[in-house]
């Protein structure tokens, strides 16, 4: 099962910051303010989704024969096992 | 022909010459037997004489090449070593003051070139080379090549600030080109682990010292970039001598860094080491640890920033709603409610809508962080009037119009009250208006 790639955190965070700038200027109509607010919440949600869906993994890049690139699991003592994630509803 | 050199000081110490005894010259072959024993000289005299001869013979100094061995520097002062080749050895001392400009740490086994003067050390009588300069073989040539590389790359604009790309604020995947063993990889991984434990790291192991290092690093960078699996690449190496960091001065590495499509962070050596790789990289970190710190934000900081953004969104909207309310209130007072009832009602409806949504956001603000995130993720976009009603609010209508002002009603009017799960129809018994305001809910929004 391939999950859809989460929207890039970068783009969503930039969007969120632009929305905040517009909203905090206070010169939008009430309707536009509400709409911006909702867009802001959506961007915020996308940011959180990108954070939550980020994977924790360490791999080694190896070049197989024929110039193909392979990824293999990599171990290092400085990279501890994945901490338990906070349970989220 | 060169006159044999004599130190005038020596001559002063010599006993006066005694003229040969007068008489007829000896006839025939000289008498057999040992020649007369030469006059015995003092040790100091001989050593002094040797020193004088050395000073004269090598008055322009000597330049000697050989392998450094038995290198030692007691208490960080003068540097002592033995210079050797297959057939001979020569003791060398470099005084502390002359070590200041020496471009590399001298280590056993290194081929070095030494410049200095020859002397016999009076206390031991040993021959020694008092060096005023020492450097690894080929260093001069290499430094010259480095200067050329820098010039070429600078001329091509590879060091330009304008070329530097910004780092992603939250990379999903980090490429790491470094030695798979040693301090650098440990520092980078533990720093990432501590700051931002939700990222993918792809290590491309390379050797970072010796002739093989530069081509390996360059290839690793190209392969990693071409695979398009990293949002940012760190190229790192722990501290070492200038010699040990040399691969990062090679043009092939610089060009590989410049050719990467994603930003590259260089974290090579210590703070004071600036290599060509550092100059070409999008960001130069003073150490591998600093490179990792630049590559990933702190998860806590990011979460804090998002919480902050949410609070600012709500505050901005709340401010806007308050502002609207003030204006609507003012309008209601100035123009007379009846005259502009429809406009007021329309405005008030929009205001209510905003407040309802805002109320939800404010309520969310009171919950724990985890719940807030869940709410932001799952509920905020599915606001519906029914959900607001479910929290105990109700909606009152009269003749199909939403009732926002008690003064709109009179005893005997039929009103319908919409609750979450149904409608209640009632008849108004009495009306007691506080003021000709617009709608309830101010307390909630404030």
Interface residues (C-beta under 8 A of the other chain):
Chain A: X9 X10 X13 X16 X17 X19 X20 X23 X24 X26 X28 X30 X31 X33 X34 X37 X38 X40 X41 X42 X44 X45 X47 X48 X49 X50 X51 X52 X54 X55 X56 X57 X58 X59 X60 X61 X63 X69 X71 X74 X76 X77 X78 X79 X80 X82 X83 X86 X87 X88 X89
Chain B: X168 X169 X170 X172 X175 X180 X185 X186 X187 X189 X190 X193 X197 X198 X199 X200 X201 X202 X203 X204 X205 X220 X223 X224 X226 X227 X229 X299 X302 X303 X306 X309 X310 X312 X313 X314 X316 X317 X319 X320 X321 X323 X324 X347 X350 X351 X353 X354 X357 X358 X361 X370 X371 X373 X374 X376 X377 X378 X380 X381
